[in-house]
Amino acid sequence: MAYGFLATGNNGSFLIDSDTTGTEHLAVVATGTVEAGATLTKQAQDLIFAKPYSTTIGSNRVTYNSVVSATGVTFLKKVYYVQLRKAQSASTTGNYGIQVKNASNTIIYDSRTSTSGLKILGAVPRASLGGAMQPGNGVTTVNNPVLTGTGFPGTGTRSTIIHSGDPTNVYVNASSGYYLMAGGTYPYQYWLEINSAYYDYDNDRILNQGYFYLQSSSSDLFSNSADILKGELIT
């Protein structure tokens, strides 16, 4: 165990700095897949990142409901996921390695949790993206990815691009998202997606999908309602 521990990366950036009272390290506690329509169980403070299981249009998106329960995230389509948890709450095995505590005597790093990691690639601020319907959403026949759209109703046109570059190993955090597919009865069926991520593998980018659609009546497009973190799984 150590206190006053500092580790830096090759570029000089801080990796672990225990000289604070609020430092926290998030450990990867689980990776795997979640089937379409299934719920991933988590602890209330866990962070969940996900990417599509399939590259086929219609399944190539991360659409989820994380606002109904603090201990579960339900996915519309099958996904790969990464689950992060505070180091002091993560289960460990064995009695060797490095353990680091901060100035409040809280465990912020335990090497027994470091079989893999998630490298944060960046973040997209809340309400900075335009809303859009993307191909394969089941509502409209959108033929090409929508690169710009309105934000929260009445806020103008903005980019829908969450990430530029190969999205194959890029995960987005599944928080503050919601969906409802084909609720009600005809002609009052409605579709809703908030904070959904559409993976455009053909053009190497990830796009925002956020909309409300009432059949044969009206639709609205929605910006991202929360910050979007992007991460790369390191194994």
RAQUI-V542264 format. One record per residue. RES is the residue in one small letter. PSI is psi as a letter, one per 40 degrees, with the letter a starting at -180 (none if undefined). Layout:
# RAQUI-V542264
res: (RES,RES)
psi: (PSI,PSI)
This chain:
# RAQUI-V542264
res: (m,a,y,g,f,l,a,t,g,n,n,g,s,f,l,i,d,s,d,t,t,g,t,e,h,l,a,v,v,a,t,g,t,v,e,a,g,a,t,l,t,k,q,a,q,d,l,i,f,a,k,p,y,s,t,t,i,g,s,n,r,v,t,y,n,s,v,v,s,a,t,g,v,t,f,l,k,k,v,y,y,v,q,l,r,k,a,q,s,a,s,t,t,g,n,y,g,i,q,v,k,n,a,s,n,t,i,i,y,d,s,r,t,s,t,s,g,l,k,i,l,g,a,v,p,r,a,s,l,g,g,a,m,q,p,g,n,g,v,t,t,v,n,n,p,v,l,t,g,t,g,f,p,g,t,g,t,r,s,t,i,i,h,s,g,d,p,t,n,v,y,v,n,a,s,s,g,y,y,l,m,a,g,g,t,y,p,y,q,y,w,l,e,i,n,s,a,y,y,d,y,d,n,d,r,i,l,n,q,g,y,f,y,l,q,s,s,s,s,d,l,f,s,n,s,a,d,i,l,k,g,e,l,i,t)
psi: (i,i,i,f,h,h,h,i,i,d,e,e,i,h,d,h,h,e,f,i,e,e,h,i,h,h,i,h,e,i,i,a,i,h,i,h,e,i,h,h,h,i,i,d,e,i,h,h,i,i,i,i,d,i,e,h,h,d,e,f,i,g,h,i,h,e,e,d,i,e,f,i,h,h,h,d,i,h,i,i,i,h,h,i,i,h,d,e,e,i,i,i,i,i,f,i,a,h,h,h,i,a,e,e,f,h,h,e,h,h,e,e,e,f,d,i,i,h,h,h,e,a,i,h,i,h,e,e,i,i,i,i,h,i,i,e,e,e,d,i,g,h,d,i,h,h,e,i,i,i,a,i,h,e,e,i,h,i,i,e,h,d,h,h,i,h,e,d,f,h,i,i,h,g,i,f,i,i,i,h,h,f,i,a,i,h,f,f,i,i,i,h,h,h,f,i,h,h,h,g,d,d,e,g,i,h,i,h,h,h,i,h,h,h,h,f,c,i,i,i,i,h,i,h,e,i,i,h,i,h,i,h,h,h,none)
